[in-house]
Amino acid sequence: MLQLLSTDFDGTIVNHDTKPAVVPEMIAALRDLRAAGVKWAVNTGRTLGHMDDGLVREFALPVQPDYAIVEERDIYHREADGRWKPFGDWNARGAVLHDEMFRLAGPLLAEVLAYLERFEGVQNLYDKGRYIGCITATNGDMDHLCRFLDGLRARLPMFSYQRNTIYIRFCHEAYSKGTALGELARLLGLGHEAIFAAGDHHNDIPMLDGSFAKWVTCPSNSCEEVKLTVRTAGGYLAKGAASAGVVEALRHFGFWKNS
């Protein structure tokens, strides 16, 4: 029985190229499923504040999630007063591991900065003085960077990254949308057969490979690597874009039959 939806936000729930950005059927499906006891987690690369801004101000969704997995890492649940609170000790443990990873990865990150000097238009990203990622001018440049990073990782396996098109964020290898979903499921006492996951880009792959959710899908606007992951996991490749594709998948799996 379905008990948890884990969905990416940009490109999966919302379509930035259409109006409305979320098809009405998606709103109806979320309302019906949540009324039946199914919980909804937005699993996004956005920060918590940026996600909330998207839900409330940017797209004004009338249905709000029960849980948030943000920055491909931290887990929050919404309390009765509407505020987001960390769920369990996952976030605190992750902060310790990331501090250690960034300390050890200092020499590697210096090499990354030197490597990026060959590309035009790179925007390096920092947080409190820590080099945390970058934005490249093109997807091709990001492809080159990812291959370079994969080579560096052989020297420090805990050093990893999460990519979304031309954006990349460095992270500890144990933290991803997939492992965070697995921890959320553990805290809720759910097996992977109770979980549906939907995403469209590289950073969604860890939650779409069948390890953490049995029912996986991607909309038609997904990148080819995501489509391959979903196909390999026995999931559903939707013909509709963004939320239209998610609704299509919910119907395909028999989780929502309203027409």
Secondary structure as UniProt FT lines:
FT   STRAND          4..7
FT   TURN            11..13
FT   TURN            16..17
FT   HELIX           24..35
FT   TURN            36..37
FT   STRAND          39..43
FT   HELIX           48..53
FT   HELIX           54..58
FT   STRAND          67..70
FT   TURN            71..73
FT   STRAND          74..78
FT   TURN            80..81
FT   STRAND          84..86
FT   TURN            88..89
FT   HELIX           90..104
FT   HELIX           106..115
FT   HELIX           116..118
FT   TURN            120..121
FT   STRAND          123..127
FT   TURN            128..129
FT   STRAND          130..135
FT   HELIX           139..153
FT   TURN            154..155
FT   TURN            157..158
FT   STRAND          159..164
FT   TURN            165..166
FT   STRAND          167..172
FT   TURN            173..174
FT   HELIX           177..188
FT   HELIX           192..194
FT   STRAND          195..198
FT   HELIX           202..207
FT   STRAND          215..218
FT   TURN            220..221
FT   HELIX           224..232
FT   TURN            233..234
FT   STRAND          236..237
FT   HELIX           242..252
FT   TURN            253..254
//
